[in-house]
Amino acid sequence: MFAPADFLDLEHTAHPKLFENQNYVWDALKQIASYLQFRLKPAVFGELIGQAVHQQSRVRRQRNGR
């Protein structure tokens, strides 16, 4: 009645493993933290130009040492 397959097309879902062996669609919420630890990999997708400076709980870019 509330199975994940009743709500999602698990063949076209980006993360079907999250819903494996779940009786209810919301049971996947309990698995999110461990699932993300398993799936996410550290990565850098950008490039900092200049130098980052921490200033009163804000981060701003600094160019040319200023």
C-alpha positions in Angstrom: 0.0 0.0 0.0 2.8 2.4 0.8 5.7 0.5 -0.7 8.3 2.6 -2.6 7.3 0.9 -5.9 3.8 2.4 -5.4 5.3 5.9 -5.5 8.4 5.6 -7.6 9.5 4.0 -10.8 12.6 2.4 -9.2 14.1 1.6 -12.6 14.3 5.3 -13.4 15.2 6.5 -9.9 18.8 7.8 -9.4 19.1 6.0 -6.1 17.1 2.8 -6.1 19.4 1.1 -3.6 18.0 3.6 -1.0 14.6 1.9 -1.3 15.7 -1.7 -1.4 14.1 -3.9 1.2 11.9 -1.1 2.5 8.3 -1.8 3.4 7.2 1.8 3.3 8.4 4.7 1.1 9.3 6.8 4.2 11.5 4.1 5.6 14.2 5.3 3.3 14.5 8.5 5.4 16.1 6.4 8.2 18.8 5.2 5.8 19.8 8.6 4.3 22.8 9.4 6.6 24.5 6.1 6.1 23.6 5.9 2.4 25.1 9.3 1.8 28.3 8.4 3.6 28.5 5.3 1.4 27.8 7.2 -1.9 29.4 10.6 -1.5 33.0 11.1 -2.4 35.0 14.3 -1.5 35.7 16.4 -4.5 36.6 19.9 -5.6 34.5 21.2 -8.5 35.8 24.8 -8.6 39.0 26.8 -8.4 39.6 29.6 -6.0 41.3 32.7 -7.5 43.1 34.6 -4.9 43.1 33.7 -1.2 40.1 33.0 1.0 40.1 35.1 4.2 37.9 34.4 7.2 36.5 37.6 8.6 33.8 37.9 11.3 32.0 34.7 10.3 32.2 35.5 6.6 34.5 34.2 4.0 35.5 36.6 1.2 37.9 36.3 -1.7 41.1 38.3 -1.5 43.2 39.1 -4.6 46.8 40.2 -4.7 47.3 39.7 -1.0 44.7 42.4 0.0 
